[in-house]
Amino acid sequence: MGVSLFDVTFPFTAARATLISDDTVRADAAEMAAGMGLPDTSAEGWRYSPVGDLDLDSLQPVTAPPTVSLPKISEYEDHLAALDVAASVTVINGFVTSVEVADGWAAKGLVVAEQPFTMPPLAEEPNFFDVLHTGFAPAGLVVSVPDGLVVDEPIVIRNHLTAQSAGFSSLTVDVANNAEVMVLEHFTSEAGCLGVPITNFVVGDRATLKHTSVQDLDPSSWQIGRILGSAGQFGVLSSGLVAFGGKYARVRTDIDLVGRGAKGELVGAYFCDGDQIIDYRTFQHHRAKDTISDLLFKGTVDDEAGSVYTGMIHIHPDGAGSNAFQTNRNIKLGEQAWAWSVPNLQIENNEVRCSHASTVSPVDPDQRFYLHSRGVPPTVADRLIVAGFFEEALKRVPIQPAAEMARALISAKLDQRLGIK
């Protein structure tokens, strides 16, 4: 049975006066969310999720910017600390708490600032979390890159949730014609949180956006995220999603290739253990001629953990000459682990080239035998095979320092599995 905000006395209603004043749009959204309740797990889009287990009553909404500091950077985050950055942003519990833009980039017209967020148009009816975000998100972060500006240093955004909090962060990246930018997000949390981040990318004609998200939430926290993106004529939108944390972490990505020759590149790497579930939903929309999309997601599941991948390549009637590729590969380490992989095609034009593929399998016995025959112990062999399995995806991560972070996280997961401290 769906849980209503009013049924569980989730105190968003009391927070409304502080957070949203008399903004009727937000108030209406809050009321709508209360009436909707959590999604029905019998619906196809939520069929493999444990969303019915989400305990809203355990969460505390945040109605003002927190005064806490970010947790100490761990060793693998040194890859972030060593970067020369165009801008550095801190977001805590959905609130933008600090923005630092390098003077040289600010003088060239790069804008990184806090601004009100409006939900972009959705291809389907908003779900409970979309509506909740509209009702209770504070102002979002906007990155604006002017025409022709090439920003060759990354914008780094650290997004953190404090214990038992519900945070609703927003990011809009607007890349004007002929411009380029890199955006690296890092998501962390303390215990028992819910994060609902919504990201909107607008890539102009002949513009390029390289985006990478590294999610390393506490194993007891939840994330229900959404990425919406569009690319104009010969624009390139590259997004990498790296996920290792969370009890249930879900991201839906909708990429619209609206200009001729536009390109969308998606890469994912994830490692689930314990009772984690990582859930990806991807939609590649080819709305114009000669568009290209290329998706590769690779993941490992261990213990009783699970992963879900459902993807759709949609070639629209005006998408003649499009090329679209979609691949999901999974290694199952634990006997009780599971992976559900469903790639799909919807083609409305005959002059296209499309492919999709998925695999779920244990560690390759031939690779294991080859290593054993050369004296490599079984546990070391499995470690080498799993680490090597991820390399195809990690080499395609748009911002390589994030790939280094991912390698360190994979190593930590494997150390834990093998009992190495």
Secondary structure in CASP SS format (residue, H / E / C, confidence):
PFRMAT SS
TARGET T0000
AUTHOR 0000-0000-0000
METHOD secondary structure of the structure
MODEL  1
M C 1.00
G C 1.00
V C 1.00
S C 1.00
L C 1.00
F C 1.00
D C 1.00
V C 1.00
T C 1.00
F C 1.00
P C 1.00
F H 1.00
T H 1.00
A H 1.00
A H 1.00
R H 1.00
A H 1.00
T H 1.00
L H 1.00
I C 1.00
S C 1.00
D C 1.00
D C 1.00
T H 1.00
V H 1.00
R H 1.00
A H 1.00
D H 1.00
A H 1.00
A H 1.00
E H 1.00
M H 1.00
A H 1.00
A H 1.00
G H 1.00
M H 1.00
G C 1.00
L C 1.00
P C 1.00
D C 1.00
T C 1.00
S C 1.00
A C 1.00
E H 1.00
G H 1.00
W H 1.00
R C 1.00
Y C 1.00
S C 1.00
P C 1.00
V H 1.00
G H 1.00
D H 1.00
L C 1.00
D C 1.00
L H 1.00
D H 1.00
S H 1.00
L C 1.00
Q E 1.00
P E 1.00
V C 1.00
T C 1.00
A C 1.00
P C 1.00
P C 1.00
T C 1.00
V C 1.00
S C 1.00
L C 1.00
P C 1.00
K C 1.00
I C 1.00
S C 1.00
E H 1.00
Y H 1.00
E H 1.00
D H 1.00
H H 1.00
L H 1.00
A H 1.00
A C 1.00
L C 1.00
D C 1.00
V C 1.00
A C 1.00
A E 1.00
S E 1.00
V E 1.00
T E 1.00
V E 1.00
I E 1.00
N C 1.00
G C 1.00
F E 1.00
V E 1.00
T E 1.00
S E 1.00
V E 1.00
E E 1.00
V E 1.00
A C 1.00
D H 1.00
G H 1.00
W H 1.00
A H 1.00
A H 1.00
K C 1.00
G C 1.00
L C 1.00
V E 1.00
V E 1.00
A E 1.00
E E 1.00
Q E 1.00
P C 1.00
F C 1.00
T C 1.00
M C 1.00
P C 1.00
P C 1.00
L C 1.00
A C 1.00
E C 1.00
E C 1.00
P C 1.00
N C 1.00
F H 1.00
F H 1.00
D H 1.00
V H 1.00
L H 1.00
H H 1.00
T H 1.00
G H 1.00
F H 1.00
A C 1.00
P C 1.00
A C 1.00
G E 1.00
L E 1.00
V E 1.00
V E 1.00
S E 1.00
V E 1.00
P C 1.00
D C 1.00
G C 1.00
L C 1.00
V E 1.00
V C 1.00
D C 1.00
E C 1.00
P C 1.00
I E 1.00
V E 1.00
I E 1.00
R E 1.00
N E 1.00
H E 1.00
L E 1.00
T C 1.00
A C 1.00
Q C 1.00
S E 1.00
A E 1.00
G E 1.00
F C 1.00
S C 1.00
S E 1.00
L E 1.00
T E 1.00
V E 1.00
D E 1.00
V E 1.00
A C 1.00
N C 1.00
N C 1.00
A C 1.00
E E 1.00
V E 1.00
M E 1.00
V E 1.00
L E 1.00
E E 1.00
H E 1.00
F E 1.00
T E 1.00
S E 1.00
E C 1.00
A C 1.00
G C 1.00
C C 1.00
L E 1.00
G E 1.00
V C 1.00
P C 1.00
I E 1.00
T E 1.00
N E 1.00
F E 1.00
V E 1.00
V E 1.00
G C 1.00
D C 1.00
R C 1.00
A C 1.00
T E 1.00
L E 1.00
K E 1.00
H E 1.00
T E 1.00
S E 1.00
V E 1.00
Q E 1.00
D E 1.00
L C 1.00
D C 1.00
P C 1.00
S C 1.00
S C 1.00
W E 1.00
Q E 1.00
I E 1.00
G E 1.00
R E 1.00
I E 1.00
L E 1.00
G E 1.00
S E 1.00
A E 1.00
G C 1.00
Q C 1.00
F C 1.00
G C 1.00
V E 1.00
L E 1.00
S E 1.00
S E 1.00
G E 1.00
L E 1.00
V E 1.00
A E 1.00
F C 1.00
G C 1.00
G C 1.00
K C 1.00
Y E 1.00
A E 1.00
R E 1.00
V E 1.00
R E 1.00
T E 1.00
D E 1.00
I E 1.00
D E 1.00
L E 1.00
V C 1.00
G C 1.00
R C 1.00
G C 1.00
A C 1.00
K E 1.00
G E 1.00
E E 1.00
L E 1.00
V E 1.00
G E 1.00
A E 1.00
Y E 1.00
F E 1.00
C E 1.00
D C 1.00
G C 1.00
D C 1.00
Q C 1.00
I E 1.00
I E 1.00
D E 1.00
Y E 1.00
R E 1.00
T E 1.00
F E 1.00
Q E 1.00
H E 1.00
H E 1.00
R C 1.00
A C 1.00
K C 1.00
D C 1.00
T C 1.00
I E 1.00
S E 1.00
D E 1.00
L E 1.00
L E 1.00
F E 1.00
K E 1.00
G E 1.00
T E 1.00
V E 1.00
D C 1.00
D C 1.00
E C 1.00
A C 1.00
G E 1.00
S E 1.00
V E 1.00
Y E 1.00
T E 1.00
G E 1.00
M E 1.00
I E 1.00
H E 1.00
I E 1.00
H C 1.00
P C 1.00
D C 1.00
G C 1.00
A C 1.00
G C 1.00
S C 1.00
N E 1.00
A E 1.00
F E 1.00
Q E 1.00
T E 1.00
N E 1.00
R E 1.00
N E 1.00
I E 1.00
K E 1.00
L C 1.00
G C 1.00
E C 1.00
Q C 1.00
A C 1.00
W E 1.00
A E 1.00
W E 1.00
S E 1.00
V E 1.00
P E 1.00
N E 1.00
L E 1.00
Q E 1.00
I E 1.00
E C 1.00
N C 1.00
N C 1.00
E C 1.00
V C 1.00
R E 1.00
C E 1.00
S E 1.00
H E 1.00
A E 1.00
S E 1.00
T E 1.00
V E 1.00
S E 1.00
P C 1.00
V C 1.00
D C 1.00
P H 1.00
D H 1.00
Q H 1.00
R H 1.00
F H 1.00
Y H 1.00
L H 1.00
H H 1.00
S C 1.00
R C 1.00
G C 1.00
V C 1.00
P C 1.00
P H 1.00
T H 1.00
V H 1.00
A H 1.00
D H 1.00
R H 1.00
L H 1.00
I H 1.00
V H 1.00
A H 1.00
G H 1.00
F H 1.00
F H 1.00
E H 1.00
E H 1.00
A H 1.00
L H 1.00
K C 1.00
R C 1.00
V C 1.00
P C 1.00
I C 1.00
Q H 1.00
P H 1.00
A H 1.00
A H 1.00
E H 1.00
M H 1.00
A H 1.00
R H 1.00
A H 1.00
L H 1.00
I H 1.00
S H 1.00
A H 1.00
K H 1.00
L H 1.00
D H 1.00
Q H 1.00
R H 1.00
L H 1.00
G C 1.00
I C 1.00
K C 1.00
END
